[in-house]
Amino acid sequence: MSVIGQQVELIDKDGEILHLSHKLPLAVGDVLRLNGVPSSSVLVTEKKDADGMHFTAKFLFNTVFRNVGAIPTQRKVLKTSAAEKTFYEKIVIGPEVSGNLTRYIIEMDRAHFCEYVEKTFADLIKRENLIQAGDDITIGFSGGVDSTLLLRLLLDPRHRIENTNFRAVTVGTLAGTHKASFIEQFCRANSVESHFIDDDSIQKTFNLRDKAANVIDQVLASEHNQKAIFVVQHIIRRMLEEFRESVGSDKIILGLEREALLTSIMAFYLSGYPTPGLFKKSDGKNHYVFPLMSLFKREESLYLSLKMPEYSEVGRPEHHRSRTFDLHSSEWRGTVMLLVGYLLDAFPGIDVYLENAAGRILRNLVTPIKFEICKNCEGSYTNTSVEDEFCETCRVLSDVGLLRNSAEVAKKMLHA
């Protein structure tokens, strides 16, 4: 992100440029936010006199923390030498033994930052028992930042669990076609089995009238466009499940980062519908684990920039001509992700509290989560609304008219 005068040039992952403007002098609300004061907690009044306009912001609640900037700081420096520049700062706000809030800042040089990433990753796997010796593992591998870092860390001989076998699986044009050459080279260089699930297989599993990429284009053009990202994610997961079952893998690993964990937790709190788990999930048949959920996306990207400087995110022109590059989070989930970002900015370290709270709630659930089997794709799903024989993805595909006729679906179920 580069600053140009009073305008910020924001470049998204696909290379599209968005221009964000700001005006000087700052508005009162901006001044409040910059000082850690939420506008909803104060009443702003203005008064004009000979010296000009004066603004007064009065707190509406005495219980609101008034001066975030005044929290005392404890700083720890991790560097191989005093001459090393600070590469990364880890900031966490938390209570001391006395109960007073403290802002902990850990300064790291490049070497210590890499050690932090690797140790954080390995510690989560050990703490949550995500991978056991002898596991045969299917990895969803698109060649993006998350899955590339995931596979690299899993293969690191310093942390690799004994006798584990990894199979890297790329699901059709929905994930990885534009990175095909990189995926092939990376897997060959690291002696990892590489598998590609073609669009014909997706079309057969989901009883689609057309190729997967064309189907997603039609969902994007329909009234269900906000659900397109979930349709793609479900298709990818379901195809990974079919592959896992065909080769007898023990579990599936996906490269979901810490922001994904926090978004799921916040969606759980806001909707009341529990998630099947945090770092691992199972429907009784398919077991998923998410070892990257200990690391933030920014940490992942910085680590790759050091360890694989030749790696770069694919640019927008390199994408397949399908409109699948327009897939972004739905407005609702995107808003929840935005809320997570605001919380992390205001309270670095709140992710630990959210994680621990969600874990306690899930451990104390009285009623276990019940899974249904979709009569179209045969994947598992939780039915939170009306009685339906389809999962939400297949319901969308059916409503848009993208499934083959019901007789063929019934025939498939009879054959199964």
C-alpha positions in Angstrom: 0.0 0.0 0.0 1.6 3.3 -1.1 0.5 6.9 -0.1 0.0 9.5 -2.8 -0.7 12.9 -1.4 -4.1 12.8 0.2 -5.0 9.6 -1.5 -4.1 6.0 -0.7 -3.6 3.5 -3.5 -5.0 0.2 -2.3 -4.1 -2.9 -4.3 -6.1 -6.1 -3.8 -4.7 -9.6 -4.1 -5.7 -9.9 -7.7 -3.9 -6.7 -8.7 -7.0 -4.4 -8.9 -6.4 -0.9 -7.7 -8.8 0.9 -5.5 -8.3 4.6 -4.7 -9.2 5.7 -1.1 -9.2 9.4 -0.5 -8.9 11.4 2.8 -9.4 15.0 3.6 -7.3 17.3 5.7 -7.9 18.6 8.3 -9.4 15.5 9.9 -13.0 15.3 11.0 -13.8 15.0 14.7 -14.7 11.4 14.3 -11.4 10.6 12.7 -9.5 12.3 15.5 -11.4 10.2 18.1 -10.7 7.0 16.3 -7.0 7.8 15.9 -6.9 8.2 19.7 -8.7 4.9 20.4 -12.1 6.5 21.3 -15.2 5.1 19.7 -17.6 7.8 18.4 -20.5 5.9 19.8 -19.2 6.4 23.4 -19.1 10.2 23.3 -21.4 13.1 22.6 -19.7 15.8 20.5 -20.7 19.5 20.8 -19.3 22.5 19.0 -19.1 26.1 20.0 -17.9 29.1 18.0 -16.1 32.1 19.6 -13.7 34.7 18.5 -10.9 32.2 18.3 -12.9 29.9 16.0 -14.8 26.6 16.3 -14.2 24.5 19.5 -15.3 20.9 19.8 -16.0 19.1 23.1 -16.4 15.3 23.3 -18.0 14.1 26.5 -17.9 10.5 27.5 -21.4 9.0 27.9 -20.1 6.1 30.1 -17.6 6.3 33.0 -17.0 2.6 32.4 -15.4 3.1 29.0 -11.6 2.9 29.0 -10.6 6.5 28.2 -7.0 6.5 27.2 -5.8 3.5 25.2 -2.5 5.3 24.5 -1.7 5.5 28.2 -1.5 1.7 28.7 2.1 1.0 29.9 4.4 -0.8 27.5 6.8 -3.6 28.1 9.2 -4.2 25.2 11.3 -7.2 24.4 13.9 -7.2 21.7 14.8 -10.5 19.9 17.8 -9.8 17.6 21.0 -11.6 16.7 22.8 -8.3 17.1 22.1 -4.7 18.0 22.8 -3.6 14.5 19.9 -5.7 13.1 16.8 -3.8 12.0 13.4 -4.6 13.4 11.6 -6.7 10.8 8.4 -7.5 12.7 6.6 -6.4 15.9 4.2 -8.7 17.8 1.9 -6.6 19.9 -0.4 -8.0 22.6 -2.5 -6.2 25.2 -3.1 -8.3 28.4 -3.2 -8.1 32.2 -0.2 -8.4 34.4 -0.2 -10.5 37.6 -1.6 -7.4 39.4 -4.5 -7.2 36.9 -3.4 -4.0 35.3 -3.4 -3.9 31.5 0.0 -3.9 29.7 0.9 -3.5 26.1 3.6 -6.2 25.3 5.7 -5.5 22.2 8.2 -8.0 20.9 10.6 -6.7 18.3 12.1 -9.4 16.0 14.7 -9.3 13.3 14.3 -11.6 10.3 15.9 -14.7 11.9 13.8 -14.5 15.1 10.6 -13.8 13.1 11.2 -17.0 11.1 11.8 -18.9 14.3 8.6 -17.4 15.8 6.5 -18.5 12.7 7.9 -22.0 12.7 7.6 -22.5 16.4 4.0 -21.2 16.5 3.0 -23.5 13.7 4.7 -26.6 15.3 3.3 -25.8 18.8 -0.3 -25.7 17.6 0.0 -29.1 15.9 1.5 -30.6 19.1 -1.0 -28.9 21.5 -4.1 -29.8 19.6 -2.7 -33.2 18.4 -3.6 -32.3 14.8 -1.2 -34.8 13.1 0.0 -38.2 14.4 2.9 -40.4 13.3 2.0 -42.4 10.2 -0.9 -40.2 9.1 -1.7 -40.2 5.4 -2.8 -36.6 4.6 -4.7 -34.9 1.7 -3.8 -31.2 1.4 -5.9 -28.8 -0.5 -3.2 -27.1 -2.6 -4.1 -24.1 -4.8 -0.6 -22.6 -5.0 -1.7 -19.6 -3.0 0.1 -18.0 0.0 -1.8 -20.2 2.6 -1.4 -23.6 1.0 2.1 -23.0 -0.2 3.3 -21.9 3.3 1.3 -24.8 4.8 3.0 -27.4 2.7 6.4 -25.9 3.1 6.1 -25.9 6.9 4.7 -29.4 7.0 7.7 -30.7 5.0 10.3 -28.9 7.1 12.5 -31.8 8.4 13.0 -30.0 11.7 9.3 -30.3 12.6 8.0 -33.1 10.3 6.1 -35.8 12.2 7.5 -39.3 11.7 6.2 -41.4 8.7 3.6 -38.9 7.5 2.7 -38.9 3.8 1.3 -35.9 2.0 -0.7 -35.7 -1.2 -1.2 -32.2 -2.7 -4.6 -32.0 -4.4 -5.8 -29.1 -6.7 -9.5 -28.9 -7.5 -10.1 -27.9 -11.1 -10.4 -24.4 -12.4 -11.9 -23.3 -9.1 -8.5 -23.4 -7.4 -5.1 -23.5 -9.0 -5.4 -23.5 -12.8 -3.6 -20.2 -13.0 -0.8 -21.5 -10.8 -0.5 -25.0 -12.5 3.2 -24.6 -13.5 4.2 -23.4 -10.0 2.2 -26.3 -8.3 3.9 -28.9 -10.5 7.4 -27.5 -9.9 6.9 -27.0 -6.2 5.6 -30.6 -5.7 8.3 -32.2 -7.8 11.1 -30.3 -6.0 9.7 -31.4 -2.6 8.9 -35.0 -3.7 5.2 -34.6 -3.0 2.4 -36.4 -4.9 0.5 -33.9 -6.9 -3.1 -34.6 -8.1 -5.4 -32.5 -10.2 -9.2 -33.0 -10.1 -10.6 -31.9 -13.4 -13.9 -30.2 -14.1 -15.4 -33.3 -15.5 -15.2 -35.0 -12.1 -16.8 -31.9 -10.5 -19.6 -31.9 -13.0 -20.3 -35.6 -12.3 -20.2 -35.3 -8.5 -22.5 -32.3 -8.4 -24.7 -33.4 -11.4 -24.0 -30.1 -13.1 -25.4 -29.1 -16.5 -22.2 -27.3 -17.4 -18.5 -27.0 -16.6 -17.8 -25.8 -13.0 -16.3 -22.4 -14.1 -19.4 -21.7 -16.2 -21.7 -22.7 -13.4 -20.0 -20.3 -11.0 -20.3 -17.5 -13.6 -24.1 -18.2 -13.7 -24.3 -18.1 -9.9 -22.5 -14.8 -9.9 -25.0 -13.4 -12.4 -28.0 -14.6 -10.3 -29.8 -13.3 -7.3 -27.6 -15.8 -5.3 -24.4 -14.0 -6.2 -23.6 -13.4 -2.5 -23.4 -17.1 -1.9 -21.0 -17.8 -4.8 -17.9 -17.9 -2.6 -19.6 -20.5 -0.4 -20.6 -22.6 -3.4 -17.0 -22.7 -4.6 -15.7 -23.5 -1.1 -18.1 -26.4 -0.7 -17.4 -27.8 -4.1 -13.6 -27.8 -3.3 -14.2 -29.4 0.1 -16.5 -32.1 -1.4 -14.0 -33.0 -4.1 -11.2 -33.2 -1.6 -13.4 -35.6 0.5 -14.0 -37.8 -2.5 -10.3 -37.9 -3.2 -9.5 -38.7 0.4 -11.9 -41.6 0.4 -10.6 -43.0 -2.9 -7.0 -43.2 -1.7 -7.7 -43.9 2.0 -6.2 -40.8 3.5 -6.7 -40.3 7.2 -7.5 -36.6 7.1 -7.7 -33.4 5.1 -5.6 -30.3 5.8 -6.6 -26.9 4.6 -4.5 -23.7 4.8 -7.0 -21.4 6.7 -5.3 -18.6 8.5 -6.0 -17.1 11.9 -8.4 -14.5 10.5 -10.6 -17.3 9.2 -10.7 -18.8 12.7 -11.7 -15.5 14.2 -14.3 -14.8 11.5 -15.9 -18.2 12.2 -15.9 -17.5 16.0 -17.5 -14.1 15.5 -20.1 -15.6 13.1 -20.9 -18.2 15.7 -21.4 -15.5 18.4 -23.5 -13.3 16.1 -25.7 -16.1 14.6 -25.9 -18.5 17.5 -25.1 -21.5 15.2 -22.1 -23.3 16.6 -19.1 -24.4 14.5 -18.2 -28.1 14.6 -14.8 -27.2 16.0 -11.9 -24.7 15.9 -8.6 -26.2 14.8 -10.1 -29.5 13.8 -13.6 -30.5 12.6 -15.2 -33.8 11.8 -18.6 -35.0 10.5 -17.8 -38.6 11.6 -16.4 -39.6 8.3 -14.1 -36.7 7.1 -11.6 -35.3 9.5 -10.3 -31.8 8.8 -7.4 -30.0 10.6 -6.2 -26.4 10.2 -2.6 -25.9 11.5 -2.2 -22.5 10.0 -4.9 -21.0 12.2 -2.1 -20.1 14.7 -0.7 -17.5 12.2 -2.1 -14.3 10.8 -2.2 -13.7 7.0 0.4 -10.9 7.3 2.8 -13.2 9.2 2.4 -15.8 6.5 3.1 -13.4 3.7 6.1 -11.9 5.4 7.6 -15.4 6.1 7.1 -16.4 2.5 8.8 -13.2 1.3 11.9 -14.2 3.3 11.9 -17.9 2.6 10.6 -17.9 -1.0 11.5 -14.5 -2.4 10.8 -15.9 -5.9 7.1 -16.5 -5.0 4.5 -14.0 -5.9 0.7 -13.8 -5.8 -0.8 -14.3 -9.3 -1.7 -11.1 -11.0 -5.2 -10.3 -12.2 -4.3 -10.7 -16.0 -3.0 -14.2 -15.4 -6.3 -15.5 -14.1 -8.5 -17.8 -16.1 -11.0 -15.9 -18.2 -13.8 -17.1 -16.0 -15.3 -14.5 -13.6 -14.2 -16.7 -10.7 -11.5 -14.1 -10.0 -14.4 -11.9 -8.9 -15.2 -14.2 -6.0 -14.8 -12.4 -2.8 -16.5 -12.9 0.6 -20.2 -12.2 0.9 -21.2 -8.9 2.3 -22.2 -10.5 5.6 -19.1 -12.5 6.1 -17.0 -9.7 4.7 -18.5 -7.4 7.3 -17.7 -9.9 10.1 -14.1 -10.0 8.8 -14.0 -6.3 8.9 -15.2 -6.3 12.5 -12.4 -8.8 13.3 -9.9 -6.4 11.8 -11.2 -3.5 13.9 -11.0 -5.6 17.1 -7.5 -6.7 16.4 -6.4 -3.0 15.8 -8.1 -1.8 19.0 -7.1 -4.7 21.2 -4.1 -6.7 19.9 -4.3 -10.1 21.5 -8.1 -10.3 21.6 -7.8 -13.3 19.3 -6.6 -15.4 22.2 -9.6 -14.5 24.4 -12.0 -15.1 21.6 -10.4 -18.5 20.8 -10.4 -19.6 24.5 -14.0 -18.5 25.0 -15.3 -20.3 21.9 -13.4 -23.4 23.0 -15.1 -23.4 26.4 -18.5 -23.0 24.8 -18.0 -25.7 22.3 -16.7 -28.2 24.9 -19.8 -27.6 27.0 -22.4 -28.0 24.3 -25.2 -30.2 25.5 -26.6 -31.1 22.2 -24.2 -32.5 19.6 -24.2 -31.0 16.1 -26.3 -33.2 13.8 -25.1 -33.7 10.2 -27.4 -34.5 7.3 -26.3 -36.0 3.9 -27.1 -34.1 0.8 -29.0 -36.1 -1.8 -27.2 -34.5 -4.6 -23.5 -34.2 -3.8 -23.6 -36.7 -0.9 -21.6 -34.2 1.3 -22.5 -33.6 4.9 -24.2 -30.4 6.1 -26.0 -29.0 9.1 -29.6 -28.0 8.5 -30.3 -24.8 10.3 -33.4 -23.7 8.5 -36.2 -25.6 6.7 -36.4 -29.3 6.0 -34.4 -29.8 2.8 -32.8 -32.8 1.1 -30.0 -30.7 -0.4 -27.1 -28.9 1.3 -27.1 -25.1 0.9 -24.8 -25.2 -2.1 -26.8 -27.7 -4.0 -30.0 -25.8 -3.1 -28.5 -22.7 -4.7 -27.4 -24.7 -7.8 -30.9 -26.2 -8.1 -32.6 -22.8 -7.7 -30.5 -21.3 -10.4 -31.3 -24.3 -12.6 -27.7 -25.6 -12.8 -28.4 -29.2 -11.8 -29.4 -32.0 -14.2 -33.0 -33.2 -13.8 -34.2 -34.7 -10.6 -34.6 -38.1 -12.2 -30.8 -38.3 -12.8 -30.2 -37.2 -9.2 -32.5 -40.0 -7.9 -30.8 -42.5 -10.2 -27.4 -41.5 -8.7 -28.8 -42.0 -5.2 -30.2 -45.4 -6.1 -26.9 -46.4 -7.5 -25.1 -45.3 -4.4 
